[in-house]
Amino acid sequence: MRGPAALFPVAFAHGAIILAPVPHAQAQDEQEGPIAIDKCLTDTAPISKPGSYKLVNNLTLNGVGSCLSITADFVTIDLAGFTISGPQLHSLVVGTGIRAFDDNSVGIAVRNGSIRGFAIGVNLQGSGSLVEGLRVFLGSGSAIIANGIVRGNTVLGSGVGHSVLRVGISATGTITGNYATSNPGTAIQAGRGSTVIGNTAPGPGAVGISVDCPSNVTDNTAVGSSTNLMLNGQGCTNTNNVAP
Protein backbone atom coordinates (compact mmCIF):
# COMPACT_ATOMS: atom_id res chain seq x y z
CA MET A 1 0.00 0.00 0.00
CA ARG A 2 2.88 2.37 0.59
CA GLY A 3 4.16 1.94 -2.98
CA PRO A 4 1.20 3.58 -4.86
CA ALA A 5 0.95 6.40 -2.31
CA ALA A 6 4.61 7.28 -2.80
CA LEU A 7 4.20 7.40 -6.58
CA PHE A 8 1.25 9.81 -6.50
CA PRO A 9 3.26 13.04 -5.93
CA VAL A 10 5.57 12.09 -8.77
CA ALA A 11 2.66 11.56 -11.14
CA PHE A 12 1.13 14.88 -10.01
CA ALA A 13 4.40 16.67 -10.64
CA HIS A 14 4.61 15.24 -14.12
CA GLY A 15 1.04 16.31 -14.74
CA ALA A 16 1.86 19.85 -13.65
CA ILE A 17 4.73 20.02 -16.11
CA ILE A 18 2.56 18.76 -18.94
CA LEU A 19 -0.21 21.24 -18.14
CA ALA A 20 2.07 24.30 -17.84
CA PRO A 21 1.05 26.93 -20.47
CA VAL A 22 4.46 27.16 -22.15
CA PRO A 23 3.16 26.71 -25.73
CA HIS A 24 0.67 29.56 -25.20
CA ALA A 25 3.46 31.90 -24.08
CA GLN A 26 5.55 31.06 -27.16
CA ALA A 27 2.61 31.70 -29.47
CA GLN A 28 1.99 35.06 -27.81
CA ASP A 29 5.63 36.09 -28.29
CA GLU A 30 5.48 35.14 -31.97
CA GLN A 31 2.36 37.25 -32.49
CA GLU A 32 3.88 40.37 -31.01
CA GLY A 33 6.85 40.73 -33.43
CA PRO A 34 7.99 44.00 -35.09
CA ILE A 35 5.54 46.81 -35.76
CA ALA A 36 4.72 47.02 -39.48
CA ILE A 37 5.41 50.25 -41.38
CA ASP A 38 3.45 50.69 -44.63
CA LYS A 39 3.71 54.49 -45.05
CA CYS A 40 5.99 57.38 -44.16
CA LEU A 41 5.86 58.37 -40.50
CA THR A 42 6.73 62.02 -40.93
CA ASP A 43 7.69 64.85 -38.58
CA THR A 44 4.01 65.42 -37.73
CA ALA A 45 3.34 61.74 -36.90
CA PRO A 46 6.73 60.24 -35.99
CA ILE A 47 7.88 56.97 -34.44
CA SER A 48 7.43 57.96 -30.80
CA LYS A 49 7.80 54.67 -28.88
CA PRO A 50 10.82 52.39 -28.39
CA GLY A 51 10.64 49.06 -30.14
CA SER A 52 11.19 47.10 -33.33
CA TYR A 53 9.74 48.34 -36.63
CA LYS A 54 9.76 46.71 -40.07
CA LEU A 55 8.83 47.93 -43.55
CA VAL A 56 6.26 45.86 -45.44
CA ASN A 57 6.51 47.77 -48.75
CA ASN A 58 8.44 50.54 -50.49
CA LEU A 59 7.88 54.06 -49.15
CA THR A 60 7.82 57.41 -50.99
CA LEU A 61 7.74 60.80 -49.29
CA ASN A 62 5.28 63.11 -51.03
CA GLY A 63 6.36 66.45 -49.62
CA VAL A 64 9.19 67.84 -47.52
CA GLY A 65 10.71 66.77 -44.21
CA SER A 66 11.61 63.19 -43.27
CA CYS A 67 9.98 59.98 -44.45
CA LEU A 68 10.67 58.25 -41.13
CA SER A 69 11.08 60.65 -38.22
CA ILE A 70 12.05 59.24 -34.81
CA THR A 71 11.42 60.94 -31.47
CA ALA A 72 12.03 57.93 -29.17
CA ASP A 73 15.20 56.20 -27.99
CA PHE A 74 15.99 52.52 -28.57
CA VAL A 75 14.24 52.14 -31.90
CA THR A 76 15.20 49.48 -34.46
CA ILE A 77 14.05 49.87 -38.07
CA ASP A 78 14.44 46.98 -40.52
CA LEU A 79 13.86 48.07 -44.11
CA ALA A 80 13.52 44.37 -45.03
CA GLY A 81 15.04 44.97 -48.46
CA PHE A 82 12.55 47.70 -49.42
CA THR A 83 13.35 51.20 -50.71
CA ILE A 84 12.58 54.61 -49.22
CA SER A 85 12.38 57.27 -51.95
CA GLY A 86 12.38 61.05 -51.73
CA PRO A 87 10.05 63.44 -53.52
CA GLN A 88 12.64 65.15 -55.79
CA LEU A 89 10.38 68.17 -56.15
CA HIS A 90 11.02 70.10 -59.37
CA SER A 91 14.35 68.32 -59.87
CA LEU A 92 15.48 69.37 -56.36
CA VAL A 93 16.60 66.80 -53.82
CA VAL A 94 15.24 67.71 -50.38
CA GLY A 95 14.49 66.19 -47.00
CA THR A 96 15.86 63.20 -45.10
CA GLY A 97 15.08 59.52 -45.50
CA ILE A 98 15.36 58.54 -41.82
CA ARG A 99 16.00 61.09 -39.10
CA ALA A 100 16.32 61.05 -35.33
CA PHE A 101 14.48 64.24 -34.42
CA ASP A 102 16.56 64.80 -31.27
CA ASP A 103 20.32 65.09 -31.68
CA ASN A 104 20.61 63.58 -28.18
CA SER A 105 18.80 60.37 -29.15
CA VAL A 106 20.20 57.04 -27.94
CA GLY A 107 20.32 53.53 -29.36
CA ILE A 108 18.70 53.80 -32.80
CA ALA A 109 19.39 51.07 -35.37
CA VAL A 110 18.61 51.12 -39.11
CA ARG A 111 19.42 48.25 -41.44
CA ASN A 112 18.84 46.26 -44.62
CA GLY A 113 17.39 48.34 -47.45
CA SER A 114 17.82 51.21 -49.92
CA ILE A 115 17.36 54.98 -49.62
CA ARG A 116 17.39 57.41 -52.54
CA GLY A 117 16.22 60.82 -53.62
CA PHE A 118 16.91 62.74 -50.39
CA ALA A 119 19.33 65.50 -49.48
CA ILE A 120 20.39 63.29 -46.52
CA GLY A 121 19.79 59.55 -46.44
CA VAL A 122 20.11 58.72 -42.71
CA ASN A 123 20.71 61.26 -39.94
CA LEU A 124 21.33 59.75 -36.50
CA GLN A 125 23.42 62.27 -34.59
CA GLY A 126 22.73 60.90 -31.12
CA SER A 127 24.83 58.18 -29.46
CA GLY A 128 24.97 54.42 -29.76
CA SER A 129 23.53 54.30 -33.29
CA LEU A 130 23.81 51.30 -35.62
CA VAL A 131 23.60 51.68 -39.39
CA GLU A 132 24.24 48.52 -41.39
CA GLY A 133 23.46 46.89 -44.70
CA LEU A 134 22.06 50.00 -46.40
CA ARG A 135 22.41 51.11 -50.01
CA VAL A 136 22.17 54.89 -50.08
CA PHE A 137 22.27 57.06 -53.20
CA LEU A 138 23.83 60.47 -52.73
CA GLY A 139 21.70 63.59 -52.78
CA SER A 140 22.84 67.13 -52.10
CA GLY A 141 24.16 66.38 -48.58
CA SER A 142 25.51 63.37 -46.69
CA ALA A 143 24.27 59.86 -47.34
CA ILE A 144 24.81 58.59 -43.77
CA ILE A 145 25.38 60.60 -40.58
CA ALA A 146 25.77 58.59 -37.36
CA ASN A 147 27.59 58.18 -34.05
CA GLY A 148 28.11 54.55 -33.14
CA ILE A 149 28.61 51.62 -35.54
CA VAL A 150 28.42 52.06 -39.30
CA ARG A 151 29.18 48.84 -41.15
CA GLY A 152 28.57 47.07 -44.42
CA ASN A 153 26.88 49.98 -46.19
CA THR A 154 27.15 51.07 -49.82
CA VAL A 155 27.01 54.74 -50.82
CA LEU A 156 26.76 55.40 -54.54
CA GLY A 157 26.48 58.25 -57.01
CA SER A 158 27.77 61.74 -57.53
CA GLY A 159 24.87 63.45 -55.83
CA VAL A 160 23.22 66.64 -57.02
CA GLY A 161 25.28 69.76 -57.60
CA HIS A 162 29.03 70.03 -57.22
CA SER A 163 29.66 70.80 -53.54
CA VAL A 164 33.01 69.66 -52.17
CA LEU A 165 31.32 69.70 -48.76
CA ARG A 166 29.24 66.65 -49.63
CA VAL A 167 30.15 63.55 -47.57
CA GLY A 168 29.18 59.95 -48.30
CA ILE A 169 29.53 58.67 -44.72
CA SER A 170 30.08 61.06 -41.81
CA ALA A 171 30.44 59.14 -38.56
CA THR A 172 32.22 58.83 -35.24
CA GLY A 173 32.68 55.37 -33.75
CA THR A 174 33.34 52.09 -35.54
CA ILE A 175 33.26 52.50 -39.32
CA THR A 176 33.95 49.21 -41.02
CA GLY A 177 33.33 47.31 -44.24
CA ASN A 178 31.71 50.20 -46.10
CA TYR A 179 31.99 51.07 -49.80
CA ALA A 180 31.49 54.78 -50.44
CA THR A 181 31.81 57.37 -53.17
CA SER A 182 31.17 61.10 -53.06
CA ASN A 183 32.16 63.12 -56.09
CA PRO A 184 33.45 65.81 -55.71
CA GLY A 185 33.33 65.67 -51.90
CA THR A 186 34.61 63.22 -49.25
CA ALA A 187 33.65 59.55 -49.37
CA ILE A 188 34.19 58.72 -45.67
CA GLN A 189 34.74 61.21 -42.86
CA ALA A 190 35.50 59.84 -39.38
CA GLY A 191 35.48 61.80 -36.14
CA ARG A 192 38.10 61.77 -33.40
CA GLY A 193 38.48 58.51 -31.53
CA SER A 194 37.07 56.32 -34.30
CA THR A 195 38.00 52.85 -35.48
CA VAL A 196 38.15 52.90 -39.28
CA ILE A 197 38.78 49.42 -40.64
CA GLY A 198 38.34 47.68 -43.99
CA ASN A 199 36.51 50.42 -45.91
CA THR A 200 36.78 51.12 -49.63
CA ALA A 201 36.68 54.59 -51.22
CA PRO A 202 37.28 54.11 -54.95
CA GLY A 203 36.94 57.76 -55.97
CA PRO A 204 36.73 60.02 -57.79
CA GLY A 205 36.38 62.87 -55.32
CA ALA A 206 38.23 65.49 -53.35
CA VAL A 207 39.05 63.14 -50.43
CA GLY A 208 38.69 59.38 -50.16
CA ILE A 209 38.93 58.88 -46.38
CA SER A 210 39.37 61.73 -43.87
CA VAL A 211 40.00 60.90 -40.20
CA ASP A 212 40.38 63.12 -37.13
CA CYS A 213 43.19 61.85 -34.89
CA PRO A 214 43.73 60.06 -32.62
CA SER A 215 41.94 57.16 -34.30
CA ASN A 216 42.68 53.64 -35.49
CA VAL A 217 42.92 53.55 -39.30
CA THR A 218 43.65 50.05 -40.61
CA ASP A 219 43.24 47.95 -43.79
CA ASN A 220 41.35 50.57 -45.81
CA THR A 221 41.58 51.14 -49.56
CA ALA A 222 41.28 54.68 -50.92
CA VAL A 223 42.21 55.40 -54.53
CA GLY A 224 41.19 57.73 -57.33
CA SER A 225 40.61 60.91 -55.30
CA SER A 226 42.68 64.09 -55.19
CA THR A 227 43.66 63.13 -51.62
CA ASN A 228 43.10 59.46 -50.88
CA LEU A 229 43.78 59.37 -47.12
CA MET A 230 43.78 62.47 -44.92
CA LEU A 231 44.77 62.18 -41.25
CA ASN A 232 43.92 65.36 -39.35
CA GLY A 233 46.06 65.98 -36.27
CA GLN A 234 48.33 63.56 -34.43
CA GLY A 235 48.02 60.16 -32.81
CA CYS A 236 46.37 58.09 -35.54
CA THR A 237 47.40 54.48 -36.08
CA ASN A 238 47.96 54.18 -39.84
CA THR A 239 48.41 50.49 -40.70
CA ASN A 240 48.07 48.47 -43.94
CA ASN A 241 46.10 51.14 -45.77
CA VAL A 242 46.23 51.28 -49.55
CA ALA A 243 46.11 54.99 -50.30
CA PRO A 244 48.64 56.07 -52.94
Backbone torsions as a table, in degrees:
resi	resn	phi	psi	omega
1	MET	NA	-28.0	-178.8
2	ARG	-72.7	-27.3	-177.7
3	GLY	-62.6	-54.2	-179.4
4	PRO	-60.8	-37.9	-180.0
5	ALA	-63.8	-37.0	-179.1
6	ALA	-69.9	-29.4	-178.7
7	LEU	-78.6	-20.2	-174.4
8	PHE	-60.4	-45.6	178.5
9	PRO	-61.4	-34.9	179.3
10	VAL	-65.5	-44.9	178.8
11	ALA	-62.2	-40.2	178.8
12	PHE	-63.1	-40.3	179.5
13	ALA	-63.1	-43.3	178.3
14	HIS	-63.4	-38.1	177.8
15	GLY	-62.9	-38.3	179.4
16	ALA	-64.3	-38.9	179.1
17	ILE	-66.0	-41.6	-178.6
18	ILE	-66.0	-35.7	-175.4
19	LEU	-86.1	-6.1	-178.5
20	ALA	-63.1	137.2	-172.1
21	PRO	-80.9	47.2	179.5
22	VAL	-66.5	-46.3	179.6
23	PRO	-57.6	-37.9	179.7
24	HIS	-62.0	-41.4	179.3
25	ALA	-64.0	-41.0	178.4
26	GLN	-63.7	-42.9	179.3
27	ALA	-62.9	-38.2	179.3
28	GLN	-64.2	-43.0	179.3
29	ASP	-62.0	-39.7	-179.2
30	GLU	-65.9	-34.5	-178.0
31	GLN	-72.2	-28.7	-175.5
32	GLU	-68.3	-62.6	171.5
33	GLY	50.5	-174.5	177.8
34	PRO	-68.7	155.8	176.0
35	ILE	-83.5	126.4	-176.5
36	ALA	-73.8	138.3	174.3
37	ILE	-116.9	118.8	179.6
38	ASP	-119.8	5.1	177.2
39	LYS	-155.1	165.2	177.3
40	CYS	-63.3	137.4	175.0
41	LEU	-109.8	90.0	-165.6
42	THR	-81.2	-174.8	-178.2
43	ASP	-59.3	-27.7	-179.1
44	THR	-85.9	-16.6	178.2
45	ALA	-144.1	68.6	-169.9
46	PRO	-82.0	176.2	168.0
47	ILE	-74.2	112.4	-170.3
48	SER	-117.7	4.4	179.8
49	LYS	-128.6	140.8	174.7
50	PRO	-60.2	152.3	177.5
51	GLY	147.6	-173.2	-178.0
52	SER	-104.8	130.3	-177.9
53	TYR	-126.6	148.4	-176.7
54	LYS	-144.6	130.5	176.4
55	LEU	-69.5	145.1	176.1
56	VAL	-117.9	-0.7	175.5
57	ASN	-164.3	172.5	174.3
58	ASN	-66.6	150.2	178.6
59	LEU	-121.8	144.4	174.4
60	THR	-132.8	128.6	177.5
61	LEU	-85.4	119.7	177.3
62	ASN	-102.9	81.0	-177.4
63	GLY	148.4	-156.7	-179.6
64	VAL	-112.6	171.8	-179.8
65	GLY	101.8	-142.5	-178.0
66	SER	-119.0	140.8	176.8
67	CYS	-69.5	-48.0	175.5
68	LEU	-119.9	109.1	179.0
69	SER	-104.9	136.0	-174.1
70	ILE	-121.0	126.7	177.5
71	THR	-115.8	-0.3	-179.7
72	ALA	-107.6	159.9	170.6
73	ASP	-88.2	165.0	174.2
74	PHE	53.9	57.5	177.3
75	VAL	-114.0	133.8	174.7
76	THR	-117.0	126.4	179.5
77	ILE	-119.5	119.1	175.8
78	ASP	-103.9	115.7	179.2
79	LEU	-74.9	-13.2	174.2
80	ALA	54.9	32.9	178.2
81	GLY	84.5	-2.3	-179.2
82	PHE	-84.5	172.6	-175.9
83	THR	-117.6	136.5	171.6
84	ILE	-105.6	122.2	-175.0
85	SER	-115.7	143.9	178.2
86	GLY	-87.9	170.7	-174.6
87	PRO	-77.2	-29.8	-176.2
88	GLN	46.3	59.3	-176.9
89	LEU	-70.0	122.6	176.9
90	HIS	51.4	45.0	178.1
91	SER	68.1	8.9	176.2
92	LEU	-99.2	141.5	176.8
93	VAL	-99.9	118.2	-174.5
94	VAL	-131.9	169.5	170.9
95	GLY	76.0	-174.8	-177.9
96	THR	-132.6	139.2	179.0
97	GLY	-66.3	-58.8	179.0
98	ILE	-132.2	128.3	-174.4
99	ARG	-138.7	131.3	167.8
100	ALA	-81.9	116.5	-172.0
101	PHE	-63.5	-32.3	-179.2
102	ASP	-103.4	124.9	179.0
103	ASP	-67.0	-9.0	176.9
104	ASN	-101.6	17.2	-179.7
105	SER	-63.5	158.1	-175.7
106	VAL	-133.6	135.5	166.4
107	GLY	69.0	46.5	177.9
108	ILE	-104.0	131.8	-179.5
109	ALA	-120.6	137.4	176.6
110	VAL	-134.9	133.0	-175.8
111	ARG	-152.3	158.7	158.0
112	ASN	65.5	64.2	174.5
113	GLY	177.3	-170.5	-176.3
114	SER	-121.2	147.7	178.1
115	ILE	-136.2	131.6	-178.2
116	ARG	-151.3	157.1	173.2
117	GLY	81.1	21.3	178.0
118	PHE	-121.2	155.9	172.2
119	ALA	-62.5	-42.8	177.0
120	ILE	-127.4	132.1	-178.8
121	GLY	-75.7	-62.1	-179.3
122	VAL	-130.7	130.8	-179.7
123	ASN	-129.3	97.8	179.4
124	LEU	-123.7	87.2	-173.3
125	GLN	-92.8	3.0	176.3
126	GLY	-75.6	-150.8	-178.8
127	SER	-119.3	156.2	176.3
128	GLY	67.4	32.0	179.8
129	SER	-81.6	158.0	174.2
130	LEU	-134.9	120.7	177.5
131	VAL	-126.4	116.0	-175.5
132	GLU	-147.3	147.2	173.4
133	GLY	66.7	27.3	178.8
134	LEU	-98.6	153.3	168.8
135	ARG	-118.5	111.5	-173.6
136	VAL	-120.2	129.1	179.2
137	PHE	-97.7	129.2	-174.0
138	LEU	-60.3	140.2	170.5
139	GLY	-110.4	-132.7	-179.2
140	SER	-94.8	-6.1	179.7
141	GLY	-126.3	-140.0	-179.7
142	SER	-89.4	145.8	177.3
143	ALA	-76.4	-46.0	-178.8
144	ILE	-134.6	127.3	173.3
145	ILE	-124.1	124.0	-176.9
146	ALA	-160.4	158.0	171.7
147	ASN	-126.8	109.1	-177.4
148	GLY	152.1	-117.8	179.2
149	ILE	-118.3	125.7	177.5
150	VAL	-126.7	109.1	-173.0
151	ARG	-143.1	144.3	172.5
152	GLY	65.1	29.2	179.0
153	ASN	-100.7	158.2	176.8
154	THR	-123.9	124.0	176.8
155	VAL	-115.2	124.7	-172.8
156	LEU	-127.8	158.1	171.3
157	GLY	98.5	169.0	180.0
158	SER	-100.9	-1.2	179.9
159	GLY	73.2	-168.8	-179.7
160	VAL	-114.1	131.8	-176.6
161	GLY	85.3	-170.6	-174.0
162	HIS	-134.2	42.7	-177.6
163	SER	-81.6	127.7	175.6
164	VAL	-75.0	-6.6	178.6
165	LEU	-84.2	-9.0	179.8
166	ARG	-65.9	139.0	-179.4
167	VAL	-129.7	132.2	177.2
168	GLY	-67.4	-60.2	177.5
169	ILE	-125.0	121.6	176.4
170	SER	-119.1	110.0	-172.1
171	ALA	-150.6	157.3	170.7
172	THR	-128.0	127.2	-178.4
173	GLY	139.8	-132.1	176.5
174	THR	-103.9	116.0	-176.9
175	ILE	-120.2	107.3	-169.2
176	THR	-145.4	141.0	173.2
177	GLY	68.4	23.5	-179.5
178	ASN	-96.3	153.7	174.1
179	TYR	-121.5	118.7	-172.0
180	ALA	-141.5	139.9	170.8
181	THR	-124.6	156.6	175.4
182	SER	-165.0	88.7	-177.3
183	ASN	-99.7	122.8	8.6
184	PRO	-102.3	25.6	-174.2
185	GLY	-93.1	-140.2	-178.2
186	THR	-110.1	130.8	-178.2
187	ALA	-71.7	-50.9	-178.7
188	ILE	-134.1	127.6	178.9
189	GLN	-125.2	118.8	-175.6
190	ALA	-113.3	136.9	179.7
191	GLY	-80.4	171.1	-177.3
192	ARG	-60.0	135.9	178.9
193	GLY	83.4	19.2	-177.7
194	SER	-90.7	161.4	169.4
195	THR	-112.1	114.6	-173.8
196	VAL	-118.5	101.8	-171.0
197	ILE	-132.8	131.3	168.0
198	GLY	67.5	31.4	177.4
199	ASN	-96.4	158.8	178.6
200	THR	-126.9	126.2	176.1
201	ALA	-125.6	94.6	-171.2
202	PRO	-81.9	-4.1	-178.4
203	GLY	74.6	-177.0	-4.5
204	PRO	-77.7	166.9	177.9
205	GLY	170.4	-179.5	176.9
206	ALA	-74.5	-46.3	-179.0
207	VAL	-136.1	135.2	175.6
208	GLY	-76.7	-65.7	179.5
209	ILE	-130.3	124.5	178.2
210	SER	-117.9	128.5	-174.9
211	VAL	-132.1	132.0	173.0
212	ASP	-86.0	128.7	-176.9
213	CYS	-91.6	155.2	0.0
214	PRO	-78.4	139.1	176.0
215	SER	-154.1	165.5	176.5
216	ASN	-100.4	116.1	-175.9
217	VAL	-122.3	106.8	-169.0
218	THR	-141.4	137.2	169.7
219	ASP	59.2	34.5	175.7
220	ASN	-98.0	157.6	175.8
221	THR	-124.6	119.4	178.8
222	ALA	-134.4	114.7	-178.4
223	VAL	-138.9	161.2	170.4
224	GLY	82.6	1.5	177.6
225	SER	-106.0	165.7	178.9
226	SER	-60.0	-43.3	171.0
227	THR	-125.2	117.1	-174.2
228	ASN	-79.0	-44.4	179.9
229	LEU	-133.6	121.0	-179.3
230	MET	-119.4	117.1	177.4
231	LEU	-105.8	116.8	-173.1
232	ASN	-99.6	111.6	-178.3
233	GLY	97.4	-161.2	-176.2
234	GLN	-121.7	157.8	173.6
235	GLY	100.4	6.3	177.9
236	CYS	-79.3	142.4	168.8
237	THR	-87.9	119.0	-175.8
238	ASN	-117.2	96.8	-171.1
239	THR	-131.4	129.0	171.9
240	ASN	56.1	33.0	175.7
241	ASN	-91.5	137.0	174.0
242	VAL	-98.5	102.9	-175.3
243	ALA	-151.9	73.5	-177.1
244	PRO	-66.6	NA	NA
